[in-house]
Amino acid sequence: MSVISSWYGPGFNGLPTANGERFNQHALTAAHKTLPFGTRLKVCFKRCAVVRVNDRGPYIQGRTLDLSKGAADAIGLTGSGVGRVKVTRLS
């Protein structure tokens, strides 16, 4: 499936995520509104990475996935900030 994704990080680093763990902006994690915590997703933009859902969001209309800065860096999304990514659910 193809969805619109953005990324977040600097202002949230160290704060608790929706699942209770501390947010690490350098980790390969993501926020999604409904997928269960722990769900693993393969996300592709310019490159691909496997991320784990540990937070809720994004809360901007039209966006489906919010990646940590580390995940956005890994797939090449950081520069554009927002983009259409291909997502495959792994677990």
C-alpha positions, -999 to 999 in steps of 0.1 A, spaced: 0 0 0 11 36 -6 5 63 20 16 98 29 42 99 56 60 126 75 86 124 103 92 138 138 120 138 163 139 167 178 111 182 200 99 148 212 132 130 219 131 114 254 94 120 259 71 91 265 54 75 235 18 63 235 30 28 244 50 41 274 86 38 262 108 69 258 109 82 222 143 79 206 145 100 175 173 79 161 155 45 164 136 29 135 101 36 149 68 50 137 35 64 148 2 51 134 -34 58 145 -47 22 147 -20 -5 141 -12 -24 172 20 -14 191 49 -37 180 37 -40 144 66 -42 121 64 -24 87 87 -23 57 87 14 46 102 25 13 109 59 -2 143 63 -19 155 33 2 137 8 25 138 2 63 119 -19 88 102 1 115 82 -8 146 50 10 156 54 24 191 33 57 191 0 71 179 -4 97 151 1 115 128 -26 141 137 -24 161 104 -52 153 79 -41 132 50 -11 116 66 -11 80 76 23 73 91 47 95 111 83 81 111 110 88 137 139 110 123 161 79 123 136 60 101 131 90 78 169 93 75 172 56 67 147 58 38 157 92 24 126 112 35 142 137 59 150 163 32 115 165 18 98 161 51 66 146 37 62 120 9 43 91 -5 59 59 9 53 22 1 43 3 33 43 -35 37 31 -50 70 55 -77 82 39 -86 115 
